[in-house]
Amino acid sequence: MTKILIVEDEKKISRVLELELQYESYETKTTDNGKDALRLMMENEWDLVLLDIMLPKLSGLEVLRRIRRTDNQTPIILLTARDEVHDKVSGLDLGADDYITKPFQIEELLARIRVHLRKPKQEAKKNKELSIGDLVVDADSREVKRAENYIELTPREFDLLICLLKNKNIVLTREQLIEQVWGYDYFGETNVVDVYIRYLRQKIDKGYERAYIQTVRGVGYTIKDLDR
C-alpha cells in the first residue's frame, strides 16, 4: 500500500485527512509535532508526506530543511493556514514539491497527491546505488561489495557509509556526521563517530591496497576518490 505521513497539529484536520486517505486505500500515520515528524521521516520510507508549516517543537519549514539534507526524493506537500507568498516561496526554496492553503477542498488535495504519486518510479530510484572505485553500495538491498566481496555492516555502520559516499571528496565534521547519521537530537559524545569510523575501516579498507576512508586532522572524515 502507498504510505502517507500526515503531520498536522490540528486534531480535527488530522482526523479528516486520515479518514479520507484511508478511504482512498492509502496507508497513513499521523503525528502532531515537528520533532516526531522528523524522526518518523528519517526512520521510515514514505511515498508522500503532508507537512503543516505551523507545528509545535519544530516548525514544518525546519523539518523540511533538515530532511532535504539526506532525502531529495520523497514528495512533500506543505499545508499552511497562512496565505502569504513568503511562506510558499520559503517552502519551495527548501525543497517542498507543492503547497496547499487551509482551508482547502479535500478533492483538490487528493488530486495533488495523485499527481505527485504518478511521478516516474525511476526518478525516485535515483542515487540508490553508490560507488567509489571497487566499492559498491546498493541502498535498497543494503548490500555492500568491495572487489566483488560482500561485506556485512551493522545498520549504523551502513548509514555512516552511505553518508560518506553521498558526500564523497567532501570533508564532514564529527558534528555533521552526528546530525546526519545519529540524528539532530543525539546528545552523546562525538567520539562515537571515531569509534564507528574505526569499525568501518576494519571492514571496508583493511586488507586492500587502497584505503578510501580518510582522516583530515582537526576537521573530520571523508571518503576520497583516489583517482581524482
TORGUMAR-146516 format. One record per residue (C-alpha): x, y, z; residue in three letters. Coordinates in Angstrom, 2 decimals, decimal comma, always signed. Layout:
N
<lonu east="X" north="Y" up="Z" res="ALA"/>
...
% end
This chain:
228
<lonu east="+0,00" north="+0,00" up="+0,00" res="MET"/>
<lonu east="+1,02" north="+3,60" up="-0,60" res="THR"/>
<lonu east="+2,24" north="+5,08" up="+2,69" res="LYS"/>
<lonu east="+1,47" north="+8,69" up="+3,55" res="ILE"/>
<lonu east="+2,68" north="+10,53" up="+6,66" res="LEU"/>
<lonu east="+0,31" north="+13,22" up="+7,96" res="ILE"/>
<lonu east="+1,98" north="+15,92" up="+10,07" res="VAL"/>
<lonu east="-0,76" north="+18,19" up="+11,43" res="GLU"/>
<lonu east="-1,32" north="+19,53" up="+14,97" res="ASP"/>
<lonu east="-4,99" north="+20,45" up="+14,49" res="GLU"/>
<lonu east="-6,70" north="+17,26" up="+15,59" res="LYS"/>
<lonu east="-9,89" north="+17,73" up="+13,54" res="LYS"/>
<lonu east="-7,98" north="+18,35" up="+10,31" res="ILE"/>
<lonu east="-5,62" north="+15,47" up="+11,03" res="SER"/>
<lonu east="-8,53" north="+13,08" up="+11,63" res="ARG"/>
<lonu east="-10,35" north="+14,18" up="+8,47" res="VAL"/>
<lonu east="-7,19" north="+13,71" up="+6,39" res="LEU"/>
<lonu east="-6,60" north="+10,30" up="+7,93" res="GLU"/>
<lonu east="-10,14" north="+9,08" up="+7,20" res="LEU"/>
<lonu east="-10,24" north="+10,48" up="+3,66" res="GLU"/>
<lonu east="-6,86" north="+8,99" up="+2,74" res="LEU"/>
<lonu east="-7,70" north="+5,62" up="+4,24" res="GLN"/>
<lonu east="-10,96" north="+5,67" up="+2,27" res="TYR"/>
<lonu east="-8,81" north="+6,11" up="-0,85" res="GLU"/>
<lonu east="-6,84" north="+2,99" up="+0,21" res="SER"/>
<lonu east="-3,73" north="+4,80" up="+1,40" res="TYR"/>
<lonu east="-1,88" north="+3,59" up="+4,48" res="GLU"/>
<lonu east="-1,46" north="+6,50" up="+6,90" res="THR"/>
<lonu east="+0,46" north="+7,52" up="+10,01" res="LYS"/>
<lonu east="-0,17" north="+10,77" up="+11,90" res="THR"/>
<lonu east="+1,87" north="+12,94" up="+14,22" res="THR"/>
<lonu east="+1,19" north="+16,39" up="+15,68" res="ASP"/>
<lonu east="+4,66" north="+17,87" up="+16,21" res="ASN"/>
<lonu east="+7,79" north="+18,60" up="+14,21" res="GLY"/>
<lonu east="+10,22" north="+16,66" up="+16,37" res="LYS"/>
<lonu east="+8,35" north="+13,36" up="+15,99" res="ASP"/>
<lonu east="+7,76" north="+14,12" up="+12,30" res="ALA"/>
<lonu east="+11,48" north="+14,43" up="+11,64" res="LEU"/>
<lonu east="+12,18" north="+11,19" up="+13,49" res="ARG"/>
<lonu east="+9,49" north="+9,31" up="+11,55" res="LEU"/>
<lonu east="+10,72" north="+10,70" up="+8,24" res="MET"/>
<lonu east="+14,31" north="+9,68" up="+8,97" res="MET"/>
<lonu east="+13,48" north="+6,21" up="+10,30" res="GLU"/>
<lonu east="+10,90" north="+5,12" up="+7,70" res="ASN"/>
<lonu east="+10,25" north="+5,30" up="+3,98" res="GLU"/>
<lonu east="+7,15" north="+7,22" up="+2,86" res="TRP"/>
<lonu east="+5,57" north="+7,57" up="-0,54" res="ASP"/>
<lonu east="+4,40" north="+11,09" up="+0,32" res="LEU"/>
<lonu east="+4,32" north="+13,48" up="+3,30" res="VAL"/>
<lonu east="+1,68" north="+16,10" up="+4,15" res="LEU"/>
<lonu east="+3,51" north="+18,63" up="+6,31" res="LEU"/>
<lonu east="+1,88" north="+21,51" up="+8,19" res="ASP"/>
<lonu east="+4,07" north="+24,62" up="+8,48" res="ILE"/>
<lonu east="+2,92" north="+25,73" up="+11,95" res="MET"/>
<lonu east="+3,94" north="+22,91" up="+14,33" res="LEU"/>
<lonu east="+4,99" north="+22,69" up="+17,98" res="PRO"/>
<lonu east="+8,55" north="+21,64" up="+18,98" res="LYS"/>
<lonu east="+9,93" north="+22,13" up="+15,46" res="LEU"/>
<lonu east="+8,39" north="+24,13" up="+12,62" res="SER"/>
<lonu east="+7,37" north="+22,46" up="+9,39" res="GLY"/>
<lonu east="+9,90" north="+24,54" up="+7,43" res="LEU"/>
<lonu east="+12,70" north="+23,44" up="+9,77" res="GLU"/>
<lonu east="+11,63" north="+19,80" up="+9,42" res="VAL"/>
<lonu east="+11,69" north="+20,26" up="+5,64" res="LEU"/>
<lonu east="+15,12" north="+21,89" up="+5,72" res="ARG"/>
<lonu east="+16,63" north="+19,09" up="+7,77" res="ARG"/>
<lonu east="+15,07" north="+16,19" up="+5,90" res="ILE"/>
<lonu east="+16,13" north="+17,54" up="+2,50" res="ARG"/>
<lonu east="+19,76" north="+17,23" up="+3,56" res="ARG"/>
<lonu east="+19,51" north="+13,46" up="+3,14" res="THR"/>
<lonu east="+16,24" north="+12,84" up="+1,25" res="ASP"/>
<lonu east="+15,60" north="+14,64" up="-2,01" res="ASN"/>
<lonu east="+13,12" north="+12,09" up="-3,35" res="GLN"/>
<lonu east="+10,07" north="+11,82" up="-1,09" res="THR"/>
<lonu east="+7,25" north="+14,15" up="-2,29" res="PRO"/>
<lonu east="+6,34" north="+16,69" up="+0,41" res="ILE"/>
<lonu east="+3,19" north="+18,83" up="+0,22" res="ILE"/>
<lonu east="+3,05" north="+21,74" up="+2,67" res="LEU"/>
<lonu east="-0,18" north="+22,57" up="+4,49" res="LEU"/>
<lonu east="-0,45" north="+26,16" up="+5,70" res="THR"/>
<lonu east="-3,15" north="+28,34" up="+7,18" res="ALA"/>
<lonu east="-1,26" north="+31,45" up="+6,14" res="ARG"/>
<lonu east="-1,89" north="+32,64" up="+2,60" res="ASP"/>
<lonu east="+1,41" north="+34,50" up="+2,39" res="GLU"/>
<lonu east="+3,79" north="+34,48" up="-0,55" res="VAL"/>
<lonu east="+6,79" north="+34,37" up="+1,81" res="HIS"/>
<lonu east="+5,74" north="+31,03" up="+3,33" res="ASP"/>
<lonu east="+5,16" north="+29,46" up="-0,05" res="LYS"/>
<lonu east="+8,43" north="+30,71" up="-1,53" res="VAL"/>
<lonu east="+10,38" north="+29,63" up="+1,56" res="SER"/>
<lonu east="+8,86" north="+26,16" up="+1,41" res="GLY"/>
<lonu east="+9,55" north="+25,69" up="-2,29" res="LEU"/>
<lonu east="+13,09" north="+27,00" up="-1,89" res="ASP"/>
<lonu east="+13,70" north="+24,45" up="+0,88" res="LEU"/>
<lonu east="+12,58" north="+21,60" up="-1,36" res="GLY"/>
<lonu east="+8,82" north="+21,23" up="-0,97" res="ALA"/>
<lonu east="+7,11" north="+19,73" up="-4,02" res="ASP"/>
<lonu east="+3,83" north="+21,58" up="-3,58" res="ASP"/>
<lonu east="+1,70" north="+23,54" up="-1,10" res="TYR"/>
<lonu east="-1,98" north="+23,97" up="-0,36" res="ILE"/>
<lonu east="-3,54" north="+26,69" up="+1,79" res="THR"/>
<lonu east="-6,06" north="+25,87" up="+4,52" res="LYS"/>
<lonu east="-9,00" north="+25,72" up="+4,35" res="PRO"/>
<lonu east="-8,85" north="+23,53" up="+1,26" res="PHE"/>
<lonu east="-11,18" north="+21,18" up="-0,59" res="GLN"/>
<lonu east="-10,24" north="+17,56" up="+0,05" res="ILE"/>
<lonu east="-10,83" north="+16,77" up="-3,64" res="GLU"/>
<lonu east="-8,12" north="+19,26" up="-4,63" res="GLU"/>
<lonu east="-5,66" north="+17,81" up="-2,12" res="LEU"/>
<lonu east="-6,36" north="+14,25" up="-3,30" res="LEU"/>
<lonu east="-5,78" north="+15,34" up="-6,89" res="ALA"/>
<lonu east="-2,43" north="+16,88" up="-5,98" res="ARG"/>
<lonu east="-1,44" north="+13,75" up="-4,09" res="ILE"/>
<lonu east="-2,24" north="+11,62" up="-7,15" res="ARG"/>
<lonu east="-0,12" north="+13,89" up="-9,37" res="VAL"/>
<lonu east="+2,94" north="+13,54" up="-7,16" res="HIS"/>
<lonu east="+2,48" north="+9,79" up="-6,71" res="LEU"/>
<lonu east="+2,37" north="+9,35" up="-10,51" res="ARG"/>
<lonu east="+5,89" north="+10,67" up="-10,96" res="LYS"/>
<lonu east="+8,09" north="+8,13" up="-12,73" res="PRO"/>
<lonu east="+9,40" north="+5,47" up="-10,38" res="LYS"/>
<lonu east="+12,86" north="+5,72" up="-11,88" res="GLN"/>
<lonu east="+13,03" north="+9,32" up="-10,64" res="GLU"/>
<lonu east="+12,54" north="+8,12" up="-7,09" res="ALA"/>
<lonu east="+15,22" north="+5,49" up="-7,59" res="LYS"/>
<lonu east="+17,99" north="+7,93" up="-8,48" res="LYS"/>
<lonu east="+21,18" north="+7,62" up="-6,49" res="ASN"/>
<lonu east="+20,12" north="+4,30" up="-4,95" res="LYS"/>
<lonu east="+23,44" north="+2,75" up="-5,98" res="GLU"/>
<lonu east="+26,53" north="+4,50" up="-4,71" res="LEU"/>
<lonu east="+30,09" north="+3,59" up="-5,60" res="SER"/>
<lonu east="+33,69" north="+4,64" up="-5,46" res="ILE"/>
<lonu east="+36,39" north="+2,59" up="-7,16" res="GLY"/>
<lonu east="+35,71" north="-1,09" up="-6,45" res="ASP"/>
<lonu east="+33,35" north="-0,31" up="-3,55" res="LEU"/>
<lonu east="+29,66" north="-0,56" up="-4,48" res="VAL"/>
<lonu east="+26,68" north="+0,00" up="-2,17" res="VAL"/>
<lonu east="+23,04" north="-0,71" up="-3,03" res="ASP"/>
<lonu east="+20,87" north="+1,49" up="-0,81" res="ALA"/>
<lonu east="+17,72" north="-0,57" up="-1,49" res="ASP"/>
<lonu east="+19,05" north="-4,06" up="-0,74" res="SER"/>
<lonu east="+21,66" north="-2,68" up="+1,69" res="ARG"/>
<lonu east="+24,31" north="-4,83" up="+0,02" res="GLU"/>
<lonu east="+27,92" north="-3,71" up="+0,24" res="VAL"/>
<lonu east="+30,64" north="-5,13" up="-2,03" res="LYS"/>
<lonu east="+34,30" north="-4,38" up="-2,46" res="ARG"/>
<lonu east="+36,18" north="-6,11" up="-5,28" res="ALA"/>
<lonu east="+33,16" north="-8,47" up="-5,58" res="GLU"/>
<lonu east="+33,48" north="-9,44" up="-1,89" res="ASN"/>
<lonu east="+30,31" north="-8,96" up="+0,15" res="TYR"/>
<lonu east="+30,76" north="-7,01" up="+3,38" res="ILE"/>
<lonu east="+28,41" north="-7,24" up="+6,35" res="GLU"/>
<lonu east="+27,70" north="-3,98" up="+8,15" res="LEU"/>
<lonu east="+25,53" north="-3,12" up="+11,13" res="THR"/>
<lonu east="+22,66" north="-0,66" up="+10,43" res="PRO"/>
<lonu east="+24,63" north="+2,25" up="+11,96" res="ARG"/>
<lonu east="+27,80" north="+1,36" up="+10,04" res="GLU"/>
<lonu east="+25,77" north="+1,20" up="+6,83" res="PHE"/>
<lonu east="+24,15" north="+4,61" up="+7,46" res="ASP"/>
<lonu east="+27,57" north="+6,13" up="+8,16" res="LEU"/>
<lonu east="+28,98" north="+4,66" up="+4,95" res="LEU"/>
<lonu east="+26,02" north="+5,96" up="+2,92" res="ILE"/>
<lonu east="+26,50" north="+9,44" up="+4,40" res="CYS"/>
<lonu east="+30,19" north="+9,45" up="+3,49" res="LEU"/>
<lonu east="+29,51" north="+8,18" up="-0,04" res="LEU"/>
<lonu east="+26,82" north="+10,78" up="-0,69" res="LYS"/>
<lonu east="+29,40" north="+13,40" up="+0,26" res="ASN"/>
<lonu east="+32,49" north="+11,81" up="-1,28" res="LYS"/>
<lonu east="+35,51" north="+14,09" up="-1,57" res="ASN"/>
<lonu east="+33,82" north="+16,43" up="+0,94" res="ILE"/>
<lonu east="+35,23" north="+16,57" up="+4,47" res="VAL"/>
<lonu east="+32,47" north="+16,16" up="+7,07" res="LEU"/>
<lonu east="+32,99" north="+17,22" up="+10,67" res="THR"/>
<lonu east="+32,07" north="+14,93" up="+13,54" res="ARG"/>
<lonu east="+29,14" north="+17,22" up="+14,32" res="GLU"/>
<lonu east="+27,82" north="+16,95" up="+10,75" res="GLN"/>
<lonu east="+28,11" north="+13,17" up="+10,84" res="LEU"/>
<lonu east="+26,35" north="+13,04" up="+14,22" res="ILE"/>
<lonu east="+23,44" north="+15,11" up="+12,88" res="GLU"/>
<lonu east="+23,07" north="+13,18" up="+9,61" res="GLN"/>
<lonu east="+23,62" north="+9,64" up="+10,94" res="VAL"/>
<lonu east="+22,61" north="+9,69" up="+14,61" res="TRP"/>
<lonu east="+20,02" north="+12,48" up="+14,38" res="GLY"/>
<lonu east="+19,77" north="+16,07" up="+15,47" res="TYR"/>
<lonu east="+18,55" north="+15,09" up="+18,99" res="ASP"/>
<lonu east="+21,56" north="+12,87" up="+19,79" res="TYR"/>
<lonu east="+23,21" north="+14,12" up="+22,98" res="PHE"/>
<lonu east="+26,06" north="+11,61" up="+23,41" res="GLY"/>
<lonu east="+29,77" north="+12,12" up="+22,90" res="GLU"/>
<lonu east="+31,06" north="+13,00" up="+19,42" res="THR"/>
<lonu east="+33,80" north="+10,37" up="+19,79" res="ASN"/>
<lonu east="+31,16" north="+7,80" up="+18,85" res="VAL"/>
<lonu east="+31,98" north="+8,88" up="+15,27" res="VAL"/>
<lonu east="+35,64" north="+7,91" up="+15,73" res="ASP"/>
<lonu east="+34,59" north="+4,52" up="+17,09" res="VAL"/>
<lonu east="+32,34" north="+3,77" up="+14,10" res="TYR"/>
<lonu east="+34,88" north="+5,07" up="+11,59" res="ILE"/>
<lonu east="+37,32" north="+2,56" up="+13,07" res="ARG"/>
<lonu east="+34,73" north="-0,23" up="+12,70" res="TYR"/>
<lonu east="+34,12" north="+0,78" up="+9,06" res="LEU"/>
<lonu east="+37,82" north="+0,88" up="+8,22" res="ARG"/>
<lonu east="+38,24" north="-2,64" up="+9,57" res="GLN"/>
<lonu east="+35,55" north="-3,89" up="+7,20" res="LYS"/>
<lonu east="+35,94" north="-1,60" up="+4,17" res="ILE"/>
<lonu east="+39,66" north="-0,86" up="+3,91" res="ASP"/>
<lonu east="+41,60" north="-3,47" up="+5,87" res="LYS"/>
<lonu east="+43,39" north="-5,92" up="+3,58" res="GLY"/>
<lonu east="+43,07" north="-3,73" up="+0,48" res="TYR"/>
<lonu east="+45,84" north="-1,76" up="-1,15" res="GLU"/>
<lonu east="+43,80" north="+1,46" up="-1,17" res="ARG"/>
<lonu east="+42,10" north="+3,00" up="+1,85" res="ALA"/>
<lonu east="+39,04" north="+5,05" up="+0,90" res="TYR"/>
<lonu east="+38,17" north="+6,46" up="+4,33" res="ILE"/>
<lonu east="+40,48" north="+9,38" up="+5,07" res="GLN"/>
<lonu east="+41,03" north="+11,45" up="+8,23" res="THR"/>
<lonu east="+41,52" north="+15,19" up="+7,84" res="VAL"/>
<lonu east="+43,25" north="+16,27" up="+11,04" res="ARG"/>
<lonu east="+41,38" north="+18,85" up="+13,05" res="GLY"/>
<lonu east="+38,35" north="+18,68" up="+10,76" res="VAL"/>
<lonu east="+36,76" north="+15,25" up="+10,31" res="GLY"/>
<lonu east="+36,44" north="+12,45" up="+7,79" res="TYR"/>
<lonu east="+35,86" north="+11,88" up="+4,08" res="THR"/>
<lonu east="+35,67" north="+9,11" up="+1,53" res="ILE"/>
<lonu east="+38,12" north="+10,14" up="-1,12" res="LYS"/>
<lonu east="+38,18" north="+9,22" up="-4,80" res="ASP"/>
<lonu east="+41,86" north="+8,37" up="-5,14" res="LEU"/>
<lonu east="+41,77" north="+8,64" up="-8,93" res="ASP"/>
<lonu east="+40,94" north="+12,36" up="-8,87" res="ARG"/>
% end
